[in-house]
Amino acid sequence: MIKARIIVTLKNGVLDPQGKAIEGALGGLGFSGVGSVRQGKVFDVELQDGDRAKAEAALKEMCERLLANTVIEDYSIAIT
């Protein structure tokens, strides 16, 4: 079994209204000095196939086809 963590974030330059809202809320809660907040998504995936190369290819395809909007989002894959 192969376990992986996929992190999807907005590309630099893409507006992040949810991140801005979180930034404002943190300030309202008294956390000063927060310069910028960007939000993203995390997916923990378990694959039954033990072949690392096949797993990497499958995970990349999952990101390209469903998990990330590659027009506005970047993703990273970490296999553990």
RAURBEL-V291229 format. One record per run of one state. SS is the DSSP state (H for helix, E for strand, C for the rest). FROM is the first residue (numbers start at 1). TO is the last residue. If there is no record, write none. Layout:
BEGIN
ss=SS from=FROM to=TO
ss=SS from=FROM to=TO
END
This chain:
BEGIN
ss=C from=1 to=1
ss=E from=2 to=10
ss=C from=11 to=16
ss=H from=17 to=28
ss=C from=29 to=39
ss=E from=40 to=47
ss=C from=48 to=51
ss=H from=52 to=67
ss=C from=68 to=72
ss=E from=73 to=79
ss=C from=80 to=80
END
